[in-house]
Amino acid sequence: MSILDTHFHVWDPATRDHAWLAGLPALNRRISIEDYEAVAHNNGVSQAVLVQVLNDLGDTRDFLAIAASHEIVAGVVGWVPLESQAIADEIAALREAPGGDALVAIRHLIQDEGDNAYATRPTVIAGVRAVAAAGLAYDIVIRSHQLPAAIALARAVEDCRFVLDHGAKPPFFDADGLLAWERQVAELSRLDHVACKLSGLVTEAGSGWRDVDVKRCFSHLIECFGTERVMYGSDWPVSSDVARYDEVRELCASALGDLSAAEAQAVWSDNGRRIYQLGHRA
C-alpha cells in the first residue's frame, strides 16, 4: 500500500533559533532530510509533506529548496505573515523561489499565540482568505482550548481547504477537557471543507502513552471526519521523542483495521494527495 506521510519536519538549531527545542534535549540537534528519508524508506513511505516549524519566511524558503532537490517531498506547508497587507505578494515570491511549485499550504503556529481568539481576528481571517485565493490549503495547528476560534475561522472562510493538524491536540489527562474536545471536534467536522490529520496524538499522550487512549482519539476523528477527510501523518521527528516511527504507523494501522482496502488507501495516501493537490509533483 502506498503511504503518503502528510506531516514531517526537519530543522537545524545551528542556523536558526529554535527556542521550543530547549526542553527537548533528544531533539535539540540537526535533523536533516536525509535522516527522514532513511526512516521513511524503512517504513514504506513513498512521499511526504514537509511542514514549517518556525514563523519565518527564511525557514519556508529553505524547505522549498529541499523540495526542489529531494523527490520524497511531495509538498511543503510553509509560513507567511497572515496579518500582512502584502500577503499575496509574499506568497507569490515564495512560488518564484527555488522549489516554489512545492508550496501547497500555509500554517501559522496559532498554538503559541497567547490570544485564544487569535484565529478570529479580522486581519487573520483576511490573510486566510488570501491563502485560499492563491489556491493553497491552510493548516490549523492549535491546542484543544482554541477549537472555538478555529471553528469560527473555518466558518468565515468557506472557500478554503482547511487541514486540522494533530486532531487539535486532545487533552489526554483531563477528562472534562477530553469530552469538550470530542464535542468541538465533531462541530468542526460538520464543515465539509475541513479535513484532519491523524498525527501527533502519541506526542500529546506523552512518554506513558497507551494504545487504548490514542486509538480512542483516532477512532473519534475518523468517525467525525469520515474516511474521505482524514489522512496519515507521522509528526516525525517530534513523535520520536516518545515513540518509534513504526510504532506510530502501527497505531494508525490498528485504528484503520476495520476499513475496506479502498478506505484505508484513501487515509494512507489518496486523501492527502487530493486535499493538498499534490498531483503535479507525484
Secondary structure, DSSP 8 states (H G I E B T S, - for coil): --EEEEEE--B-TTTS--GGGGG-TTT-S-B-HHHHHHHHHTTTEEEEEEE--SS-HHHHHHHHHHHHH-TTEEEEEE---TT-TTHHHHHHHHHHSTTGGGEEEEEE-GGG-S-TTGGG-HHHHHHHHHHHHTT-EEEE---GGGHHHHHHHHHH-TTS-EEEGGGG---TT-HHHHHHHHHHHHHHHTSTTEEEEE-SHHHHH-TT--HHHHHHHHHHHHHHH-TTSEEE---BTGGGGTS-HHHHHHHHHHHTTTS-HHHHHIIIIIHHHHHTT-GGG-
